[in-house]
Amino acid sequence: MAKKLNKTELKTFLDEKVAQYNTRDFLETDPIKIPHTFSKKEDIEIAAFLTATIAWGNRKSIINNAQRMMQLLDQEPYQFIINHKESDLKALEPFVHRTFNGLDFITFISGLQHVYTNHNGLEAVFEKHAEASSLQSAIHHFKKVFFEIEHLPRTQKHISDPLKNSAAKRINMFLRWMVRPENTGVDFGIWKSLYTKQLSCPLDVHSGNVARKLGLLTRKQNDGKALLELDTNLRKLDANDPVKYDFALFGLGVFESF
């Protein structure tokens, strides 16, 4: 199929798929439903960040474990992060999602407290290092800021670094949630200092496989170089909002076994 579609046909096809999947129905089976249970900006972004952090593996278990995280934070993630005492962290110790364990969770609470207390919050850190058409360098700097606190070396692996050739799928997904407008009720659009043209596609097995079949990606690995190739091609289809095609690639892969 990929060989038969010229650029105009490909854009038409993908735009139709975006319209099909970028709807509130998408929320029911997607981890983005967790931050949608909150209304305050800080609660939304913290819930989104923690949910995105554990967004690998079985989607049902991601959603269940993200709900569990919110319960452990008393359904008030921002208040918990700012005001918790050392003794409150004990309850977090048994938490586990795949290789993300209770100690990682506790470290993330400390990292977030540091970001909000000393760096003016998540949005401000990303904005500070944002480039005109990319947030990949901003992710690298965010990771440095986040881990200025005392931490176990093992916990660092739970935030990817694009400057070390990672596709950083989960954090790019988090950024999509925060920056893309909420005109269809899926993404939030609560970060006004960043723009959709700066976003990168959350590249995973599904979106990567579909992108290859459509001729949008030739590189075999789903790494930072592949992300740059995919981003470059998606920007040719829509320079202002390339990441809307995440819905098309993901939907085709997961729901249509394309």
Phi and psi restraints in degrees (value plus and minus 20) as a CYANA .aco file:
   2 ALA   PHI     -74.5   -34.5
   2 ALA   PSI     -60.9   -20.9
   3 LYS   PHI     -84.2   -44.2
   3 LYS   PSI     -48.0    -8.0
   4 LYS   PHI    -106.0   -66.0
   4 LYS   PSI     -34.8     5.2
   5 LEU   PHI    -113.4   -73.4
   5 LEU   PSI     103.3   143.3
   6 ASN   PHI    -102.5   -62.5
   6 ASN   PSI     158.5   198.5
   7 LYS   PHI     -79.2   -39.2
   7 LYS   PSI     -62.2   -22.2
   8 THR   PHI     -84.8   -44.8
   8 THR   PSI     -64.1   -24.1
   9 GLU   PHI     -85.5   -45.5
   9 GLU   PSI     -60.6   -20.6
  10 LEU   PHI     -82.6   -42.6
  10 LEU   PSI     -65.0   -25.0
  11 LYS   PHI     -81.8   -41.8
  11 LYS   PSI     -64.0   -24.0
  12 THR   PHI     -80.6   -40.6
  12 THR   PSI     -68.0   -28.0
  13 PHE   PHI     -78.4   -38.4
  13 PHE   PSI     -69.3   -29.3
  14 LEU   PHI     -89.5   -49.5
  14 LEU   PSI     -57.4   -17.4
  15 ASP   PHI     -81.2   -41.2
  15 ASP   PSI     -57.8   -17.8
  16 GLU   PHI     -84.3   -44.3
  16 GLU   PSI     -59.6   -19.6
  17 LYS   PHI     -89.8   -49.8
  17 LYS   PSI     -54.9   -14.9
  18 VAL   PHI     -80.7   -40.7
  18 VAL   PSI     -67.6   -27.6
  19 ALA   PHI     -80.7   -40.7
  19 ALA   PSI     -54.8   -14.8
  20 GLN   PHI     -90.6   -50.6
  20 GLN   PSI     -60.3   -20.3
  21 TYR   PHI    -122.5   -82.5
  21 TYR   PSI     -39.4     0.6
  22 ASN   PHI    -104.9   -64.9
  22 ASN   PSI      45.2    85.2
  23 THR   PHI    -156.5  -116.5
  23 THR   PSI     147.0   187.0
  24 ARG   PHI     -84.1   -44.1
  24 ARG   PSI     -42.5    -2.5
  25 ASP   PHI     -78.7   -38.7
  25 ASP   PSI     -51.9   -11.9
  26 PHE   PHI     -78.7   -38.7
  26 PHE   PSI     -50.4   -10.4
  27 LEU   PHI     -82.9   -42.9
  27 LEU   PSI     -53.7   -13.7
  28 GLU   PHI     -79.7   -39.7
  28 GLU   PSI     -54.0   -14.0
  29 THR   PHI    -129.4   -89.4
  29 THR   PSI     -10.8    29.2
  30 ASP   PHI    -137.0   -97.0
  30 ASP   PSI     124.1   164.1
  31 PRO   PHI     -78.1   -38.1
  31 PRO   PSI     -38.9     1.1
  32 ILE   PHI     -81.5   -41.5
  32 ILE   PSI     -35.3     4.7
  33 LYS   PHI     -84.2   -44.2
  33 LYS   PSI     -44.9    -4.9
  34 ILE   PHI     -85.4   -45.4
  34 ILE   PSI     -75.4   -35.4
  35 PRO   PHI     -82.8   -42.8
  35 PRO   PSI     -40.8    -0.8
  36 HIS   PHI     -89.1   -49.1
  36 HIS   PSI     -28.4    11.6
  37 THR   PHI    -103.5   -63.5
  37 THR   PSI     -22.9    17.1
  38 PHE   PHI    -134.0   -94.0
  38 PHE   PSI     140.8   180.8
  39 SER   PHI    -142.0  -102.0
  39 SER   PSI     -43.7    -3.7
  40 LYS   PHI    -102.0   -62.0
  40 LYS   PSI     118.4   158.4
  41 LYS   PHI     -70.8   -30.8
  41 LYS   PSI     -70.8   -30.8
  42 GLU   PHI     -84.2   -44.2
  42 GLU   PSI     -58.6   -18.6
  43 ASP   PHI     -84.2   -44.2
  43 ASP   PSI     -63.0   -23.0
  44 ILE   PHI     -81.0   -41.0
  44 ILE   PSI     -69.6   -29.6
  45 GLU   PHI     -89.7   -49.7
  45 GLU   PSI     -55.1   -15.1
  46 ILE   PHI     -89.9   -49.9
  46 ILE   PSI     -65.2   -25.2
  47 ALA   PHI     -80.2   -40.2
  47 ALA   PSI     -60.5   -20.5
  48 ALA   PHI     -86.2   -46.2
  48 ALA   PSI     -63.9   -23.9
  49 PHE   PHI     -83.3   -43.3
  49 PHE   PSI     -65.8   -25.8
  50 LEU   PHI     -88.9   -48.9
  50 LEU   PSI     -58.9   -18.9
  51 THR   PHI     -84.3   -44.3
  51 THR   PSI     -66.0   -26.0
  52 ALA   PHI     -82.1   -42.1
  52 ALA   PSI     -54.7   -14.7
  53 THR   PHI     -80.0   -40.0
  53 THR   PSI     -55.5   -15.5
  54 ILE   PHI    -122.7   -82.7
  54 ILE   PSI      -3.8    36.2
  55 ALA   PHI    -103.5   -63.5
  55 ALA   PSI      45.5    85.5
  56 TRP   PHI    -165.6  -125.6
  56 TRP   PSI     126.3   166.3
  57 GLY   PHI      80.2   120.2
  57 GLY   PSI    -173.5  -133.5
  58 ASN   PHI     -87.8   -47.8
  58 ASN   PSI     107.3   147.3
  59 ARG   PHI     -85.1   -45.1
  59 ARG   PSI     -54.4   -14.4
  60 LYS   PHI     -84.6   -44.6
  60 LYS   PSI     -62.0   -22.0
  61 SER   PHI     -92.0   -52.0
  61 SER   PSI     -51.0   -11.0
  62 ILE   PHI     -80.5   -40.5
  62 ILE   PSI     -68.8   -28.8
  63 ILE   PHI     -82.9   -42.9
  63 ILE   PSI     -66.3   -26.3
  64 ASN   PHI     -80.8   -40.8
  64 ASN   PSI     -63.9   -23.9
  65 ASN   PHI     -93.4   -53.4
  65 ASN   PSI     -51.8   -11.8
  66 ALA   PHI     -88.0   -48.0
  66 ALA   PSI     -57.3   -17.3
  67 GLN   PHI     -82.7   -42.7
  67 GLN   PSI     -60.5   -20.5
  68 ARG   PHI     -82.4   -42.4
  68 ARG   PSI     -62.7   -22.7
  69 MET   PHI     -74.7   -34.7
  69 MET   PSI     -66.4   -26.4
  70 MET   PHI     -85.3   -45.3
  70 MET   PSI     -57.1   -17.1
  71 GLN   PHI     -82.1   -42.1
  71 GLN   PSI     -63.3   -23.3
  72 LEU   PHI     -85.2   -45.2
  72 LEU   PSI     -44.0    -4.0
  73 LEU   PHI    -116.6   -76.6
  73 LEU   PSI       1.0    41.0
  74 ASP   PHI      39.5    79.5
  74 ASP   PSI       7.0    47.0
  75 GLN   PHI      37.1    77.1
  75 GLN   PSI      -0.6    39.4
  76 GLU   PHI    -157.7  -117.7
  76 GLU   PSI      50.5    90.5
  77 PRO   PHI     -76.2   -36.2
  77 PRO   PSI     -61.3   -21.3
  78 TYR   PHI     -86.3   -46.3
  78 TYR   PSI     -66.3   -26.3
  79 GLN   PHI     -79.6   -39.6
  79 GLN   PSI     -63.0   -23.0
  80 PHE   PHI     -81.2   -41.2
  80 PHE   PSI     -67.3   -27.3
  81 ILE   PHI     -83.2   -43.2
  81 ILE   PSI     -60.8   -20.8
  82 ILE   PHI     -96.6   -56.6
  82 ILE   PSI     -59.5   -19.5
  83 ASN   PHI    -130.4   -90.4
  83 ASN   PSI     -20.9    19.1
  84 HIS   PHI     -82.9   -42.9
  84 HIS   PSI     132.3   172.3
  85 LYS   PHI    -122.2   -82.2
  85 LYS   PSI     143.8   183.8
  86 GLU   PHI     -71.9   -31.9
  86 GLU   PSI     -61.2   -21.2
  87 SER   PHI     -85.8   -45.8
  87 SER   PSI     -46.5    -6.5
  88 ASP   PHI     -87.9   -47.9
  88 ASP   PSI     -42.6    -2.6
  89 LEU   PHI     -96.2   -56.2
  89 LEU   PSI     -38.5     1.5
  90 LYS   PHI     -75.6   -35.6
  90 LYS   PSI     -60.1   -20.1
  91 ALA   PHI     -84.4   -44.4
  91 ALA   PSI     -40.2    -0.2
  92 LEU   PHI    -103.1   -63.1
  92 LEU   PSI     -37.2     2.8
  93 GLU   PHI     -77.4   -37.4
  93 GLU   PSI     -59.8   -19.8
  94 PRO   PHI     -93.1   -53.1
  94 PRO   PSI     -31.2     8.8
  95 PHE   PHI     -81.1   -41.1
  95 PHE   PSI     119.1   159.1
  96 VAL   PHI    -172.1  -132.1
  96 VAL   PSI     114.0   154.0
  97 HIS   PHI    -153.9  -113.9
  97 HIS   PSI      87.7   127.7
  98 ARG   PHI      31.6    71.6
  98 ARG   PSI    -136.8   -96.8
  99 THR   PHI    -113.7   -73.7
  99 THR   PSI     -18.4    21.6
 100 PHE   PHI    -111.9   -71.9
 100 PHE   PSI      91.0   131.0
 101 ASN   PHI    -130.9   -90.9
 101 ASN   PSI    -194.4  -154.4
 102 GLY   PHI     -80.2   -40.2
 102 GLY   PSI     -57.5   -17.5
 103 LEU   PHI     -87.8   -47.8
 103 LEU   PSI     -57.9   -17.9
 104 ASP   PHI     -82.6   -42.6
 104 ASP   PSI     -64.1   -24.1
 105 PHE   PHI     -79.4   -39.4
 105 PHE   PSI     -67.1   -27.1
 106 ILE   PHI     -81.6   -41.6
 106 ILE   PSI     -61.0   -21.0
 107 THR   PHI     -83.4   -43.4
 107 THR   PSI     -59.4   -19.4
 108 PHE   PHI     -84.8   -44.8
 108 PHE   PSI     -54.9   -14.9
 109 ILE   PHI     -83.7   -43.7
 109 ILE   PSI     -63.2   -23.2
 110 SER   PHI     -85.3   -45.3
 110 SER   PSI     -61.9   -21.9
 111 GLY   PHI     -81.9   -41.9
 111 GLY   PSI     -62.4   -22.4
 112 LEU   PHI     -87.8   -47.8
 112 LEU   PSI     -60.2   -20.2
 113 GLN   PHI     -79.4   -39.4
 113 GLN   PSI     -63.2   -23.2
 114 HIS   PHI     -80.9   -40.9
 114 HIS   PSI     -63.2   -23.2
 115 VAL   PHI     -84.3   -44.3
 115 VAL   PSI     -63.1   -23.1
 116 TYR   PHI     -97.1   -57.1
 116 TYR   PSI     -54.7   -14.7
 117 THR   PHI     -99.9   -59.9
 117 THR   PSI     -60.4   -20.4
 118 ASN   PHI    -130.5   -90.5
 118 ASN   PSI     -32.6     7.4
 119 HIS   PHI    -149.8  -109.8
 119 HIS   PSI      -3.9    36.1
 120 ASN   PHI      48.4    88.4
 120 ASN   PSI       0.7    40.7
 121 GLY   PHI      77.6   117.6
 121 GLY   PSI     149.2   189.2
 122 LEU   PHI     -80.3   -40.3
 122 LEU   PSI     -68.5   -28.5
 123 GLU   PHI     -79.4   -39.4
 123 GLU   PSI     -63.2   -23.2
 124 ALA   PHI     -81.7   -41.7
 124 ALA   PSI     -57.6   -17.6
 125 VAL   PHI     -86.6   -46.6
 125 VAL   PSI     -64.3   -24.3
 126 PHE   PHI     -88.4   -48.4
 126 PHE   PSI     -58.9   -18.9
 127 GLU   PHI     -82.9   -42.9
 127 GLU   PSI     -58.4   -18.4
 128 LYS   PHI     -78.1   -38.1
 128 LYS   PSI     -56.2   -16.2
 129 HIS   PHI    -132.9   -92.9
 129 HIS   PSI      -7.2    32.8
 130 ALA   PHI     -87.7   -47.7
 130 ALA   PSI     120.6   160.6
 131 GLU   PHI    -124.5   -84.5
 131 GLU   PSI     145.1   185.1
 132 ALA   PHI     -75.0   -35.0
 132 ALA   PSI     -59.2   -19.2
 133 SER   PHI    -149.2  -109.2
 133 SER   PSI       4.7    44.7
 134 SER   PHI    -180.5  -140.5
 134 SER   PSI     125.9   165.9
 135 LEU   PHI    -134.3   -94.3
 135 LEU   PSI      -9.1    30.9
 136 GLN   PHI     -87.7   -47.7
 136 GLN   PSI     -60.2   -20.2
 137 SER   PHI     -86.7   -46.7
 137 SER   PSI     -56.0   -16.0
 138 ALA   PHI     -82.8   -42.8
 138 ALA   PSI     -56.9   -16.9
 139 ILE   PHI     -83.2   -43.2
 139 ILE   PSI     -63.7   -23.7
 140 HIS   PHI     -77.4   -37.4
 140 HIS   PSI     -66.8   -26.8
 141 HIS   PHI     -90.5   -50.5
 141 HIS   PSI     -56.1   -16.1
 142 PHE   PHI     -78.7   -38.7
 142 PHE   PSI     -64.9   -24.9
 143 LYS   PHI     -79.3   -39.3
 143 LYS   PSI     -60.7   -20.7
 144 LYS   PHI     -82.3   -42.3
 144 LYS   PSI     -65.5   -25.5
 145 VAL   PHI     -83.8   -43.8
 145 VAL   PSI     -65.8   -25.8
 146 PHE   PHI     -78.4   -38.4
 146 PHE   PSI     -58.8   -18.8
 147 PHE   PHI    -119.3   -79.3
 147 PHE   PSI       3.0    43.0
 148 GLU   PHI     -88.7   -48.7
 148 GLU   PSI     -40.4    -0.4
 149 ILE   PHI     -95.0   -55.0
 149 ILE   PSI     146.5   186.5
 150 GLU   PHI     -86.5   -46.5
 150 GLU   PSI     113.4   153.4
 151 HIS   PHI    -178.0  -138.0
 151 HIS   PSI     138.8   178.8
 152 LEU   PHI     -97.2   -57.2
 152 LEU   PSI     118.3   158.3
 153 PRO   PHI     -73.8   -33.8
 153 PRO   PSI     -54.2   -14.2
 154 ARG   PHI     -80.5   -40.5
 154 ARG   PSI     -50.0   -10.0
 155 THR   PHI     -90.4   -50.4
 155 THR   PSI     -43.4    -3.4
 156 GLN   PHI     -80.6   -40.6
 156 GLN   PSI     -47.2    -7.2
 157 LYS   PHI     -86.9   -46.9
 157 LYS   PSI     -34.9     5.1
 158 HIS   PHI    -103.8   -63.8
 158 HIS   PSI     -20.8    19.2
 159 ILE   PHI    -145.4  -105.4
 159 ILE   PSI      98.8   138.8
 160 SER   PHI     -96.9   -56.9
 160 SER   PSI     136.8   176.8
 161 ASP   PHI    -139.7   -99.7
 161 ASP   PSI      87.7   127.7
 162 PRO   PHI     -80.3   -40.3
 162 PRO   PSI     -48.0    -8.0
 163 LEU   PHI     -95.2   -55.2
 163 LEU   PSI     -25.0    15.0
 164 LYS   PHI    -128.1   -88.1
 164 LYS   PSI       7.9    47.9
 165 ASN   PHI      48.3    88.3
 165 ASN   PSI       8.8    48.8
 166 SER   PHI    -111.1   -71.1
 166 SER   PSI     123.7   163.7
 167 ALA   PHI     -93.9   -53.9
 167 ALA   PSI     -34.9     5.1
 168 ALA   PHI      28.1    68.1
 168 ALA   PSI      28.7    68.7
 169 LYS   PHI     -75.3   -35.3
 169 LYS   PSI     -66.9   -26.9
 170 ARG   PHI     -89.3   -49.3
 170 ARG   PSI     -60.5   -20.5
 171 ILE   PHI     -96.5   -56.5
 171 ILE   PSI     -50.6   -10.6
 172 ASN   PHI     -86.3   -46.3
 172 ASN   PSI     -54.4   -14.4
 173 MET   PHI     -86.2   -46.2
 173 MET   PSI     -65.3   -25.3
 174 PHE   PHI     -76.0   -36.0
 174 PHE   PSI     -64.7   -24.7
 175 LEU   PHI     -85.1   -45.1
 175 LEU   PSI     -57.4   -17.4
 176 ARG   PHI     -79.3   -39.3
 176 ARG   PSI     -66.5   -26.5
 177 TRP   PHI     -77.3   -37.3
 177 TRP   PSI     -63.1   -23.1
 178 MET   PHI     -95.3   -55.3
 178 MET   PSI     -55.1   -15.1
 179 VAL   PHI    -118.6   -78.6
 179 VAL   PSI     -61.0   -21.0
 180 ARG   PHI     -84.5   -44.5
 180 ARG   PSI     121.1   161.1
 181 PRO   PHI     -82.6   -42.6
 181 PRO   PSI     135.1   175.1
 182 GLU   PHI    -115.0   -75.0
 182 GLU   PSI       9.7    49.7
 183 ASN   PHI     -85.3   -45.3
 183 ASN   PSI     -36.9     3.1
 184 THR   PHI    -129.6   -89.6
 184 THR   PSI     -16.7    23.3
 185 GLY   PHI      61.8   101.8
 185 GLY   PSI     -10.0    30.0
 186 VAL   PHI    -117.7   -77.7
 186 VAL   PSI     -88.8   -48.8
 187 ASP   PHI     -96.1   -56.1
 187 ASP   PSI     151.4   191.4
 188 PHE   PHI    -123.4   -83.4
 188 PHE   PSI     -55.9   -15.9
 189 GLY   PHI      39.2    79.2
 189 GLY   PSI      12.7    52.7
 190 ILE   PHI    -112.1   -72.1
 190 ILE   PSI     -28.1    11.9
 191 TRP   PHI    -118.7   -78.7
 191 TRP   PSI      82.3   122.3
 192 LYS   PHI    -106.4   -66.4
 192 LYS   PSI     -30.4     9.6
 193 SER   PHI    -108.3   -68.3
 193 SER   PSI     -26.5    13.5
 194 LEU   PHI    -139.4   -99.4
 194 LEU   PSI     143.0   183.0
 195 TYR   PHI    -147.9  -107.9
 195 TYR   PSI     131.8   171.8
 196 THR   PHI     -80.0   -40.0
 196 THR   PSI     -51.0   -11.0
 197 LYS   PHI     -86.7   -46.7
 197 LYS   PSI     -35.0     5.0
 198 GLN   PHI    -108.6   -68.6
 198 GLN   PSI     -31.5     8.5
 199 LEU   PHI     -96.3   -56.3
 199 LEU   PSI     135.3   175.3
 200 SER   PHI    -138.8   -98.8
 200 SER   PSI     128.8   168.8
 201 CYS   PHI     -87.4   -47.4
 201 CYS   PSI     113.1   153.1
 202 PRO   PHI     -87.0   -47.0
 202 PRO   PSI      83.0   123.0
 203 LEU   PHI    -112.9   -72.9
 203 LEU   PSI      97.1   137.1
 204 ASP   PHI    -154.5  -114.5
 204 ASP   PSI    -189.7  -149.7
 205 VAL   PHI     -76.3   -36.3
 205 VAL   PSI     -65.7   -25.7
 206 HIS   PHI     -87.4   -47.4
 206 HIS   PSI     -75.4   -35.4
 207 SER   PHI     -84.9   -44.9
 207 SER   PSI     -54.7   -14.7
 208 GLY   PHI     -84.0   -44.0
 208 GLY   PSI     -66.7   -26.7
 209 ASN   PHI     -83.1   -43.1
 209 ASN   PSI     -64.0   -24.0
 210 VAL   PHI     -85.6   -45.6
 210 VAL   PSI     -63.2   -23.2
 211 ALA   PHI     -79.0   -39.0
 211 ALA   PSI     -58.9   -18.9
 212 ARG   PHI     -86.5   -46.5
 212 ARG   PSI     -62.2   -22.2
 213 LYS   PHI     -85.4   -45.4
 213 LYS   PSI     -47.5    -7.5
 214 LEU   PHI    -111.9   -71.9
 214 LEU   PSI     -20.2    19.8
 215 GLY   PHI      58.9    98.9
 215 GLY   PSI      -3.6    36.4
 216 LEU   PHI    -108.8   -68.8
 216 LEU   PSI     -31.4     8.6
 217 LEU   PHI    -169.5  -129.5
 217 LEU   PSI     110.6   150.6
 218 THR   PHI    -129.9   -89.9
 218 THR   PSI     -46.2    -6.2
 219 ARG   PHI     -85.9   -45.9
 219 ARG   PSI     118.1   158.1
 220 LYS   PHI     -95.3   -55.3
 220 LYS   PSI     -62.4   -22.4
 221 GLN   PHI     -99.8   -59.8
 221 GLN   PSI     129.9   169.9
 222 ASN   PHI    -112.7   -72.7
 222 ASN   PSI      53.7    93.7
 223 ASP   PHI    -142.6  -102.6
 223 ASP   PSI    -189.5  -149.5
 224 GLY   PHI     -81.2   -41.2
 224 GLY   PSI     -57.3   -17.3
 225 LYS   PHI     -87.8   -47.8
 225 LYS   PSI     -58.9   -18.9
 226 ALA   PHI     -84.3   -44.3
 226 ALA   PSI     -59.9   -19.9
 227 LEU   PHI     -81.5   -41.5
 227 LEU   PSI     -63.5   -23.5
 228 LEU   PHI     -81.2   -41.2
 228 LEU   PSI     -62.1   -22.1
 229 GLU   PHI     -83.3   -43.3
 229 GLU   PSI     -66.3   -26.3
 230 LEU   PHI     -83.9   -43.9
 230 LEU   PSI     -66.8   -26.8
 231 ASP   PHI     -75.5   -35.5
 231 ASP   PSI     -66.1   -26.1
 232 THR   PHI     -78.5   -38.5
 232 THR   PSI     -63.2   -23.2
 233 ASN   PHI     -92.9   -52.9
 233 ASN   PSI     -56.4   -16.4
 234 LEU   PHI     -88.7   -48.7
 234 LEU   PSI     -53.3   -13.3
 235 ARG   PHI     -86.7   -46.7
 235 ARG   PSI     -46.2    -6.2
 236 LYS   PHI     -89.2   -49.2
 236 LYS   PSI     -47.1    -7.1
 237 LEU   PHI    -105.5   -65.5
 237 LEU   PSI     -55.8   -15.8
 238 ASP   PHI    -176.7  -136.7
 238 ASP   PSI      81.3   121.3
 239 ALA   PHI     -87.8   -47.8
 239 ALA   PSI     -48.5    -8.5
 240 ASN   PHI    -106.8   -66.8
 240 ASN   PSI     -47.3    -7.3
 241 ASP   PHI    -163.7  -123.7
 241 ASP   PSI      41.5    81.5
 242 PRO   PHI     -83.3   -43.3
 242 PRO   PSI     -46.6    -6.6
 243 VAL   PHI    -102.0   -62.0
 243 VAL   PSI     -26.1    13.9
 244 LYS   PHI     -80.1   -40.1
 244 LYS   PSI     -45.3    -5.3
 245 TYR   PHI     -91.9   -51.9
 245 TYR   PSI     -29.2    10.8
 246 ASP   PHI     -75.4   -35.4
 246 ASP   PSI     -61.1   -21.1
 247 PHE   PHI     -81.5   -41.5
 247 PHE   PSI     -61.7   -21.7
 248 ALA   PHI     -86.9   -46.9
 248 ALA   PSI     -69.5   -29.5
 249 LEU   PHI     -84.1   -44.1
 249 LEU   PSI     -63.9   -23.9
 250 PHE   PHI     -87.1   -47.1
 250 PHE   PSI     -67.2   -27.2
 251 GLY   PHI     -80.7   -40.7
 251 GLY   PSI     -64.0   -24.0
 252 LEU   PHI     -81.1   -41.1
 252 LEU   PSI     -59.6   -19.6
 253 GLY   PHI     -94.7   -54.7
 253 GLY   PSI     -67.7   -27.7
 254 VAL   PHI    -102.9   -62.9
 254 VAL   PSI     -63.5   -23.5
 255 PHE   PHI    -116.5   -76.5
 255 PHE   PSI     -39.9     0.1
 256 GLU   PHI    -138.6   -98.6
 256 GLU   PSI     -18.2    21.8
 257 SER   PHI      23.6    63.6
 257 SER   PSI      25.5    65.5
